[in-house]
Amino acid sequence: MRAGPHLSPVAKSQNLLFISGQLARNAQGQIAGDIEQQTQQVMSNLENILKSNGLKLEHVIKTTVWLRRATDFDLFNQTYAQILNHVRPARSTLVSELLFPEALIEVEAIAACP
C-alpha cells in the first residue's frame, strides 16, 4: 500500500494559517495548461482553502512561489497581480524542479486570522 504525503494541508497557530504548497490541480485532480492557466488554478485552490477557513485572499500576508521555468515569471507575475489586485503580500519566488513534470507552479501561503 502506497502512503500519501506526510503533511497537513493546513495548520493553524494562534492567529496564523499556514497553507501547504498548492499545485494547479483541477476538480478531477489533473494538472494542465500553461503558466497563466496554472496560476489561475493554483490561486483558485488557495482561495477555496482560505474560504473553508473563514478567510479571503486579503488575509494572505506571505506567499512562497516555485516556478519550473524562469521564463514563465513575467506572465505568472502579471496573472498573480490581476488575481490579488490591491492585495500585496510579501513574496519569495524561486525557480526549481517540481515533483510532478506537468506542474509549472506551486504556491504556499501564510494568512493572518482576524
C-alpha positions as CSV (number, residue, x, y, z in Angstrom):
1,M,0.0,0.0,0.0
2,R,1.4,3.4,-1.0
3,A,1.3,6.1,1.5
4,G,0.3,9.7,0.7
5,P,2.5,12.7,1.6
6,H,3.2,13.1,5.2
7,L,1.8,16.6,5.7
8,S,-1.2,18.7,6.8
9,P,-2.8,20.7,4.0
10,V,-3.4,23.5,6.6
11,A,-2.1,24.2,10.0
12,K,-3.2,27.0,12.4
13,S,-1.1,28.5,15.1
14,Q,-2.5,31.3,17.2
15,N,-3.6,33.9,14.6
16,L,-1.8,32.5,11.6
17,L,-3.0,29.9,9.0
18,F,-0.2,28.1,7.1
19,I,-1.3,26.6,3.8
20,S,0.9,23.8,2.3
21,G,2.1,24.1,-1.3
22,Q,-0.7,24.1,-3.8
23,L,-0.5,22.8,-7.3
24,A,-2.8,23.6,-10.2
25,R,-5.0,20.5,-9.7
26,N,-8.5,20.9,-11.1
27,A,-11.6,19.2,-9.7
28,Q,-10.6,16.0,-11.4
29,G,-7.1,16.0,-9.9
30,Q,-5.4,16.9,-13.2
31,I,-2.7,19.4,-13.7
32,A,-2.8,21.0,-17.2
33,G,-2.4,24.3,-19.0
34,D,0.2,27.0,-19.5
35,I,1.6,29.2,-16.7
36,E,-1.3,31.6,-16.9
37,Q,-3.9,28.8,-16.5
38,Q,-2.0,27.1,-13.8
39,T,-1.5,30.3,-11.8
40,Q,-5.3,30.9,-12.0
41,Q,-6.0,27.3,-10.9
42,V,-3.5,27.5,-8.0
43,M,-4.9,30.8,-6.8
44,S,-8.4,29.4,-7.0
45,N,-7.4,26.4,-5.0
46,L,-5.7,28.7,-2.4
47,E,-8.8,30.9,-2.3
48,N,-11.1,27.8,-1.7
49,I,-8.9,26.8,1.3
50,L,-9.0,30.3,2.7
51,K,-12.8,30.4,2.3
52,S,-13.2,27.0,4.1
53,N,-11.3,28.6,7.0
54,G,-13.3,31.8,7.0
55,L,-10.7,33.9,5.3
56,K,-10.2,35.7,2.0
57,L,-7.2,36.4,-0.3
58,E,-6.8,39.8,1.5
59,H,-5.8,37.9,4.7
60,V,-2.7,36.4,2.9
61,I,0.4,38.1,4.3
62,K,3.1,35.9,2.7
63,T,3.5,33.6,-0.3
64,T,6.3,31.4,-1.5
65,V,6.1,30.6,-5.2
66,W,8.1,27.9,-7.1
67,L,8.2,28.2,-10.8
68,R,9.6,25.4,-13.0
69,R,10.9,27.8,-15.6
70,A,12.3,31.3,-15.1
71,T,10.9,32.3,-18.5
72,D,7.4,32.0,-17.0
73,F,8.0,34.7,-14.4
74,D,6.6,37.7,-16.3
75,L,3.3,36.0,-17.3
76,F,3.0,34.4,-13.8
77,N,3.6,37.8,-12.1
78,Q,1.0,39.5,-14.3
79,T,-1.6,36.9,-13.7
80,Y,-0.9,36.8,-9.9
81,A,-1.2,40.6,-9.7
82,Q,-4.5,40.6,-11.6
83,I,-5.9,38.0,-9.2
84,L,-4.7,39.7,-6.0
85,N,-5.4,43.2,-7.3
86,H,-4.8,45.5,-4.4
87,V,-3.6,42.8,-2.0
88,R,0.3,42.8,-1.9
89,P,1.6,40.0,0.4
90,A,5.3,39.6,1.0
91,R,6.5,37.0,-1.6
92,S,9.5,34.8,-2.4
93,T,9.8,33.4,-5.9
94,L,12.1,30.6,-6.7
95,V,12.9,28.5,-9.8
96,S,13.0,24.8,-9.1
97,E,12.2,21.4,-10.4
98,L,8.7,20.4,-9.2
99,L,7.6,16.9,-8.1
100,F,5.2,16.5,-11.0
101,P,6.5,17.1,-14.5
102,E,3.3,18.7,-15.7
103,A,3.3,21.2,-12.8
104,L,4.7,24.7,-13.8
105,I,4.0,26.4,-10.4
106,E,3.5,25.7,-6.7
107,V,2.3,28.2,-4.2
108,E,2.2,28.1,-0.4
109,A,0.8,30.8,1.8
110,I,0.5,32.2,5.3
111,A,-2.6,34.1,6.2
112,A,-3.4,36.2,9.2
113,C,-6.6,35.3,11.0
114,P,-8.6,38.3,12.3
